[in-house]
Amino acid sequence: MVETQINISELKSEGSDVIKELTEFLKERTKADVETTADAIIVKGEGKNVSRKYLRILLKRFLHKSELKDYFRVIGEKENVLMVKEKKIAEEE
C-alpha cells in the first residue's frame, strides 16, 4: 500500500470547490482511496496509478483543465509528498 500526500495549503485560497473537484478528479483517475485533511489530500492505493510521477502528471492536468496553470505549479517536497505551490508572479509596473 502506497500513501502519497499532496500539500494543498496554498491551493485552498482558490476556494473549497476547487479542492472538491481535485479530490473527485484524483478518485476517478487513480481508482484509489482519496482523503482530504485540512491542508492535504492523501492518496492511498496500489500500483502505478498512485505513483508519485503519475500523481504529479494528474495534478498538472487538473491545473491546466481548471485554468490555474498560470498561477500554480507542482513541486516535490520530501518522499511521497507533492505540493501545489503558488507561482511568484513578477509585478508589472
Order of alpha helices (4+ residues) and beta strands (2+ residues): beta-alpha-beta-beta-alpha-beta-beta
